[in-house]
Amino acid sequence: MRTCQLQNTFGIDSLSIVDQPVPAVGPGQVLVRMTAWSLNYRDLMTVTGTYNPKMKLPVTPLSDGVGEVIEVGAGVTRVTAGDRVAGIFMEDWINGELNAAAAKSARGGAIPGQLAEYVVMKADGVVLVPEHLSDEEAATLPCAAVTAWHGLVTDGDITADDIVLTLGTGGVSLFAAQFAIAIGAKVIGTSGSDEKLQRLRDLGVSDTINYRKTPDWSARVLELTRGTGVDHVVEVGGAGTLPQSLQAVRMGGQISLIGVLSEPGSAINPIPILMKGVRVQGIYVGSRVMFESMNTFIAKHKLRPVVDRVFAFDDVREAFRHMQSGAHFGKIVIRH
């Protein structure tokens, strides 16, 4: 089989496709023939060496993918040959709170990733994907979608009366917008591109803000909410955007802290958290149970992930360069 790996050094140009034997299936495991994968910003950081510069090489990247079960090991009853499945982000986080042991089972980092033609996974660490989705669409779910679901639904208890602020047009932000809109909530979205803002409105986002033209975008959020602020902020920027997110959220609101996409800014002032009673919650993807609940919701509402571009397996370097450019809207997918 063919596997994409970083062999000796980090860097997009260091990615290479190597031949390896098809892995054997042990008790409690399944062998999946992969058909599609999707990229996350974490994957770009991993490949370029900024996620963990001390990561032991060689490494197979990517946490997200979908494929067909072609063999099951002894004792496996959750899935059968022919099922279309995706692996969960942390294969040992089944339910409940995240613990240290489960955190050490993150694909494409702590354990090998999925960018290979065949992957062996624990049967407990896979889920059936919604039938109405294509392989390309289903491949986008394990990280970005579950993260958005965890922040807004599992942890945020979002309702139709809420207002949600999303930052940018990456996978997590778009999934958050889609989930919120399906629930009936109002969404305010930001981007530095007017073209992307129009695409947000086409998805059903109520109000949009160009943060390049309006650097003080939190003030505009307050205007749009009549001075109250939003109920939820899906915070993917990190230190560079968190100060404005704290201004944009309402008294007693929630900020789901998810990403670190922006350059670090000045030191974070904790006073608004205290004075406004804001809940700032770190969200590190989610459990299998969250994934399964989300899939039920996606199937019920016939939601379709936003796929930006699809690249061939042999063009994996170009896929990473496209992510690095920041030109994408939604998820970047690789197809076998």
Secondary structure, 3 states (H helix, E strand, C coil): CEEEEECCCCCHHHEEEEECCCCCCCCCEEEEEEEEEECCHHHHHHHHCCCCCCCCCCECCCCEEEEEEEEECCCCCCCCCCCEEEECCECCCCCCCCCHHHHCCEECCCECCCCECEEEEEHHHEEECCCCCCHHHHCCHHHHHHHHHHHHHHCCCCCCCCEEEEECCCHHHHHHHHHHHHHCCEEEEEECCHHHHHHHHHHCCCEEEECCCCCCHHHHHHHHCCCCCEEEEEECCCCCCHHHHHHHEEEEEEEEECCCCCCCCCCCCCHHHHHHCCEEEECCCCCHHHHHHHHHHHHHHCCCCCEEEEEEHHHHHHHHHHHHHCCCCCEEEEEC
